[in-house]
Amino acid sequence: MSTGLRAAALRLPAKLREIKELIGKDETFRGICEDLATAESVLGHVDQMPEALRAERRREYESLVDSLTAEIEEALRRAKVIPIAGAKRHPGH
């Protein structure tokens, strides 16, 4: 299991099947998941940073993890939308 897949699956365990499917066919989604894994890794090492930087870096990376998780959720929602070819809206219907 890739680090990106693992990170996304730990954040969204109920969506594991969808994550695996999308990660296999969407390079952009795969990159977002890898970015999440990297951000979580840095967050896990914040306590090793100089004390003057810790609080600021923790906030920064917690925000980044939240943002990437939201991006993953949005990509999963978009992937569920199946466009109907040729469907047109008619006024009044």
N, C-alpha and C positions, 0 to 999 in steps of 0.2 A: 504494500500500500504506500503510495507516495505521501510525502509530508503534507502536501496541499490537500489531498483527499482526506487524510487523517485529521487535519485541522478543521476542515469543513464538517466532517462527520461528527467530531466531538462537539462542535457548536450546534449542529442541527441533526441529531441522531435519527429523528423521525423521517428525515429526508435522504437517508443514505442511498437508497436505490436511485433516486432522481439525481443525486450528486454524482454517483458513479457513472450514470448514463451521460450526463452533460459534460463531465470532465473528460470523457473519452472522445467526444466529438466537437468540443468547442475550445479552441486554443485560448481565447480571451478569458473564458470562465476558469480554465486550468490556471492561467496566470493570476487571477484574483485569488484563487485558493492557495497558490504558492505564496503570494504576498501576505495572506492571512497567517500562514505557517511562520513566515519570517518575522512578522510583527509580534506574534505570540512568543517566539523564541527570544527576541530582544526584550520583550516585557518580562520574561522569566529571568533575565539577567540584569534587570535594572538595579537590584540591590548591590551589584558589584561595581556600579558606577560611583564616581565621587559624590559625596553627600550633597553637595551644592546642586547637582543636576538631577538627583533621584526623583523628587516630587514632580518636577516639570516633565521629565521623560516618561514617568509613569502615566501622567495625565495624557500626554501626547500619544503614547502607544495604546493606552486603553481606548482612546477616541478612535484611533486608526483601526483597531480590532473591531470595535462596534460598527464603524463605517463599512469595513470590508464584509462583515457578517451581513449587514443590511444589503450590500451589493449582491452578495451570493443569493440571499432570499429573493431579491428582485429578479435576478437572472433565472432562478428556478420558476418563479411565477410566469415570466415571459415565455419560458420554454414550454409551459403547459398550454399556451394559447395556440390553437390550430386555426389558421386562416382558411376560410371557405372560398375556394377559387370561384370566381364569376359571380359571387354574391353581390347584389346591388341593393341599396336602399331606395325605396320608392316613396316619394312624398305622400303623406296621407295614409300609409299602411303601417 
